[in-house]
Amino acid sequence: MFQVALLDPEIPQNTGNIVRLCAACGAGLHLVGKLGYTLDDAKLKRAGLDYWRSVVVGVHRDLESLAAAVPTDRWLLYSKKGKTRYDLITYDDDHLLLFGPESAGFSDQLLEAHRDRTVFIPISDRVGSLNLAAAVHVAVYEGLRQKNFLNFA
């Protein structure tokens, strides 16, 4: 199963919601960089309910630390500035689905450095972006759909 990574996540409820998704799918979760909350935040715990114990969570100080755990050639970076539509890529079990901070997304430098591995989810131009947790759900479930929901009822 692929893994999810959040770079500089800011909103505890989003992370808690993503923890629940990872528990439901058997995905690992990586929290990278500066967190906009503490890991004992009540909102984070409440949104993740008691699913935290079902998810392997890695905490990394920066992207270099994440790259030591998961090679960058396995990363898919999700951004409204991405190159490839999310449903036109082939999801592999060893992919890491990387999402940027809620308020700013990825830096242009990071996107350019990984240009061939950037992914976008189409949205109307009436909104700036999807909610982080919603975008993670879309990406994860597309990967599961491609695998015909193996190991699921």
N, C-alpha and C positions, 0 to 999 in steps of 0.2 A: 504494500500500500504506500502511496506517496505520502509526503510530509508537507505540512503547512508552516510557513515562517512569517512572522510579523515584525517589520522593522519599525522601531520607535513607536509602538502602539500607544495611543493616548487615552482611549476611553475604556474603562474597565468592563462595562457591560458588553462591548463588542468582543473583547477577549474572552469573557465568560461564555458568551454565545458560541464562539468558535471552539472553545474547549468542549462544549456539549456536542458540537458537530463532529469533532475529532473522535470523541468517545463513541459516537454512533457509527462511525465509519472505520475505526481502527487506525486512524492516521496519527502520526506523531506531530507535535507542535514545538516550534522554536520561537522564543521571544528574544529579539535582537536589539541591542542598543539601549537607548534611554526609554524607560517605561514611564508613562504618564500617571502611574499609580504604583502602589506597593503590592506585592503578591499576597499580602494579607488583607487587602482592601475588601470591605464588606460587600460592595457592589459587584466586585469581580467574583467573589465567592458565591453570592446569591445568583448571579447570571449563569455561572457554571454548575450550580447546584452541587450535588455530590459526585459529579462526573470527573472531578480533578484526579481522583485516585485511579481512574481508568485510562488516563492519557499519559504517555511519556512526554514530559515537557523539558526541553533543553533551554537553558538561559545562556546567552552569548553577549559579551560586552560590545562586540562590533561585527561588521560583515566579514572581517578577516578570520575571526574566531568561528563564525558560521561556516566559512569556506574550508576550514580545517576539519569540520564535521561532515560537511556535504560539499563535494567538489562543485565549483561554479558551472561546469558544463552540464550539470543536472538541474540547474535553476531555471525556473520560468518566472519572469517578473511581470506582474499584472499592473497595468496602468492604462488610463484613458489615452495615453500617448503611445500605446503598444503598436507593434508592427503586424501581428497575426491575430485574427479573430479567435477567441477561446475554443470554439468548436471545430476549428480547422487544424488543430495540432493533434498529435497522437500522444496520449498520456501514458507514461511508463511508470512502473512501480517505484523506480528509484528517483522520480522527479521530486523536486522541492518547489512548492508553489509559494512564491514570495510576494508579499503585499507591503506597501509603504504606509507611512503615517496618515491618519485620517485627514489632517488639516492641510497637508502639503504634497502628499505623494512622494515619489522618488525624485531625486535631483536629476537634472538633465544629464549631468556627467555620468551618473550610474546607469541611466537608460542607454546612453550612447555606448558605454563600455560593454553592455550586454544586449545590444540592439537586436541581434538575431534570435534572442530568447525572450523578447518582450511580447506580451499578450494583452489584448483588449477585449472588453465585454461591451458590445454595442449598447448605447443608450441615446435617448432623445437629447437634442441640444437644449431642451428646456431646463435640464438640471446639470449641475457640474460633474457629479459623480454618484455612484452607488454608495450606500452605506458599506463600510468595510466588511461587516459580518455577512451582509447579503452577497457581496462580490465573492467572498470565500466560499459560501454555499454554492453559488453558481458554478464556480471552477471545480470544486470537489465533486459535485454531482455530475458534471460533464465527464470527468474522468471515470467515475463509477459507471455511468451509462455506457461509455465506450467498452468497458470490461463486462458489460451485460450484468452488472450488479452481482458478480461472483461472490460467493460466501454470504449472500443476503437472502432472506426469505422472499 
